[in-house]
Amino acid sequence: MAEKMVQYYEQFGETIQDEYGGLYSADGLWLLSAPIGRHKSYRIKEGTQIIAHYSFMGRFDENDDLCINSCNIEEVEMPNSVVYLENEAFWECQGLKSIKLSQSIKKIPCYCFWRCLSLESVIIPNSVTIIEEGAFMWCQGLRSVYLPKSICEIGEGAFKSCESLEKIVVPYGVKDRFVAMLDKVSARLVIEET
């Protein structure tokens, strides 16, 4: 994994770090790697447009065997300049409890929040139209999800193995549409209208 990530970073040439240790492309448009260590909350730099693959996972040793530095961030605030999340952007960010998503993203990509075990609740912004396959898979602490009227597609397994998921809240008047999209999530899931 480490070698693969080094090759991935090399395509950007020069990189810069913010004061917390977050790694960005030199033009500041890509967040390549979130800070690791003791940081509990992190505000992504204003002007960032893309959150890269595995940005919040941590860093591996040179043999790609062991995650030597975990990402311990619990809260993330994303500026509205972010327009795109790559697949697996928050993959295995196990300490993540809450996230404020950009109001400019159009989709939550495949496996974006896979195995974010501590994530408890998420509010999907009105700009999002698609939640792709496995987007929140294995978010075992996830209890509630708030979906906007703008959602027109929810991929297979988007909320698979979210064992604590109790309710999905949708806008008033669209419950039937969401029941059809979410019919395979869980028999005990409550879909509420606001």
C-alpha positions as CSV (number, residue, x, y, z in Angstrom):
1,M,0.0,0.0,0.0
2,A,2.8,2.5,0.9
3,E,4.6,2.0,-2.4
4,K,1.3,2.4,-4.2
5,M,0.5,5.6,-2.4
6,V,4.0,7.0,-3.0
7,Q,3.5,6.4,-6.7
8,Y,0.1,8.1,-6.5
9,Y,1.6,11.2,-4.8
10,E,4.4,11.4,-7.3
11,Q,1.9,12.2,-10.1
12,F,1.4,15.6,-8.3
13,G,5.0,16.5,-8.3
14,E,5.6,19.1,-5.6
15,T,3.4,18.9,-2.5
16,I,2.8,21.2,0.4
17,Q,1.9,20.7,4.1
18,D,-0.5,22.7,6.2
19,E,0.3,23.7,9.8
20,Y,-1.3,20.4,11.0
21,G,0.7,18.1,8.7
22,G,-2.1,17.6,6.0
23,L,-0.5,16.9,2.6
24,Y,-1.8,18.9,-0.4
25,S,-0.9,19.2,-4.1
26,A,1.3,22.3,-4.7
27,D,-1.6,24.2,-6.2
28,G,-3.7,23.4,-3.1
29,L,-6.5,21.8,-5.1
30,W,-6.0,18.2,-3.8
31,L,-6.0,16.9,-0.3
32,L,-3.7,13.9,-0.6
33,S,-3.3,12.9,3.1
34,A,-4.9,14.1,6.3
35,P,-2.7,14.8,9.3
36,I,-1.8,11.9,11.4
37,G,-1.1,11.8,15.1
38,R,-3.0,13.5,17.9
39,H,-5.2,15.8,16.0
40,K,-8.9,15.3,17.0
41,S,-10.5,17.8,14.6
42,Y,-9.4,19.0,11.2
43,R,-10.7,21.7,8.9
44,I,-9.7,21.0,5.3
45,K,-8.0,24.0,3.7
46,E,-10.3,26.5,1.9
47,G,-9.8,26.2,-1.9
48,T,-9.3,22.4,-1.8
49,Q,-11.5,20.9,-4.6
50,I,-10.7,17.2,-4.4
51,I,-10.2,14.7,-1.6
52,A,-7.9,11.9,-2.9
53,H,-8.2,8.1,-2.4
54,Y,-7.3,6.9,1.1
55,S,-6.7,10.5,2.4
56,F,-7.9,9.7,5.9
57,M,-6.6,6.2,6.3
58,G,-3.1,6.8,7.8
59,R,0.3,5.8,6.6
60,F,1.9,2.4,6.1
61,D,5.4,1.1,6.6
62,E,7.8,0.7,3.6
63,N,6.8,-3.0,3.3
64,D,3.1,-2.1,2.9
65,D,2.3,-4.5,5.8
66,L,1.4,-2.3,8.7
67,C,-0.4,0.9,9.2
68,I,2.3,2.7,11.3
69,N,0.5,6.0,11.8
70,S,-3.3,5.9,12.1
71,C,-5.4,8.9,11.3
72,N,-7.0,9.6,14.7
73,I,-9.2,12.5,13.5
74,E,-12.7,12.5,15.1
75,E,-14.2,15.6,13.4
76,V,-13.8,16.9,9.9
77,E,-15.1,20.1,8.4
78,M,-15.0,20.3,4.6
79,P,-15.2,23.7,2.9
80,N,-17.7,24.2,0.1
81,S,-14.8,24.6,-2.3
82,V,-14.6,20.7,-2.3
83,V,-16.5,19.4,-5.3
84,Y,-15.3,15.9,-5.6
85,L,-14.5,12.9,-3.3
86,E,-12.5,10.1,-4.8
87,N,-13.5,6.5,-4.0
88,E,-12.3,5.4,-0.5
89,A,-11.4,8.9,0.6
90,F,-12.2,8.2,4.2
91,W,-11.6,4.5,4.0
92,E,-11.0,3.0,7.5
93,C,-10.8,6.4,9.3
94,Q,-11.9,4.5,12.4
95,G,-11.9,7.4,14.9
96,L,-14.1,9.6,12.7
97,K,-17.3,10.5,14.7
98,S,-18.7,13.5,12.7
99,I,-18.2,15.1,9.4
100,K,-19.5,18.3,7.8
101,L,-19.7,17.7,4.1
102,S,-19.2,20.3,1.4
103,Q,-22.4,21.7,-0.1
104,S,-20.9,21.4,-3.5
105,I,-20.3,17.6,-3.9
106,K,-22.6,15.7,-6.2
107,K,-22.0,12.2,-5.0
108,I,-20.7,10.1,-2.2
109,P,-18.5,7.6,-4.1
110,C,-17.9,3.9,-3.7
111,Y,-16.6,2.8,-0.3
112,C,-15.9,6.5,0.6
113,F,-16.6,5.9,4.3
114,W,-15.9,2.2,4.4
115,R,-15.3,0.9,8.0
116,C,-15.5,4.3,9.7
117,L,-16.5,2.5,12.8
118,S,-17.1,5.5,15.1
119,L,-19.2,7.6,12.6
120,E,-22.5,8.1,14.4
121,S,-24.6,10.4,12.2
122,V,-24.3,12.0,8.8
123,I,-26.2,14.7,7.1
124,I,-26.0,14.4,3.3
125,P,-26.0,17.9,1.7
126,N,-28.7,19.0,-0.8
127,S,-26.1,19.0,-3.7
128,V,-25.7,15.2,-3.6
129,T,-27.8,13.1,-6.1
130,I,-26.0,9.7,-5.8
131,I,-24.8,7.6,-3.0
132,E,-22.7,4.9,-4.6
133,E,-22.1,1.2,-3.8
134,G,-20.8,0.5,-0.3
135,A,-20.4,4.2,0.5
136,F,-21.0,3.7,4.2
137,M,-20.4,0.0,4.4
138,W,-19.3,-1.3,7.8
139,C,-19.9,2.0,9.6
140,Q,-21.0,0.0,12.7
141,G,-21.6,3.0,14.9
142,L,-23.8,4.8,12.4
143,R,-27.2,5.4,14.0
144,S,-28.9,8.0,11.8
145,V,-28.6,9.4,8.3
146,Y,-30.3,12.5,6.9
147,L,-30.9,12.4,3.2
148,P,-32.0,15.3,1.0
149,K,-34.7,15.3,-1.6
150,S,-32.0,15.6,-4.3
151,I,-31.0,11.9,-3.9
152,C,-32.0,9.9,-7.0
153,E,-29.9,6.8,-6.6
154,I,-28.6,4.7,-3.7
155,G,-26.1,2.0,-4.8
156,E,-26.2,-1.6,-3.7
157,G,-24.8,-2.1,-0.2
158,A,-24.5,1.6,0.5
159,F,-25.4,1.0,4.2
160,K,-24.5,-2.7,4.4
161,S,-23.3,-4.0,7.8
162,C,-24.3,-0.7,9.5
163,E,-25.5,-2.7,12.5
164,S,-26.5,0.3,14.6
165,L,-28.4,2.1,11.9
166,E,-31.8,2.9,13.3
167,K,-33.3,5.6,11.1
168,I,-32.9,7.4,7.9
169,V,-34.6,10.8,7.8
170,V,-35.9,12.1,4.5
171,P,-37.8,15.2,3.5
172,Y,-41.6,15.2,3.8
173,G,-43.5,13.8,0.8
174,V,-40.7,11.6,-0.6
175,K,-40.8,8.7,1.8
176,D,-42.2,6.2,-0.7
177,R,-39.4,6.9,-3.2
178,F,-36.8,6.3,-0.5
179,V,-38.5,3.2,0.8
180,A,-38.1,1.8,-2.7
181,M,-34.4,2.8,-2.9
182,L,-33.6,1.4,0.6
183,D,-35.7,-1.7,0.6
184,K,-32.7,-4.0,1.0
185,V,-30.9,-2.0,3.8
186,S,-32.5,-3.5,6.9
187,A,-35.9,-4.8,7.9
188,R,-35.8,-2.9,11.2
189,L,-34.8,0.4,9.7
190,V,-37.1,3.3,10.3
191,I,-37.6,5.9,7.5
192,E,-38.8,9.1,9.0
193,E,-40.1,12.2,7.2
194,T,-39.3,15.8,8.4
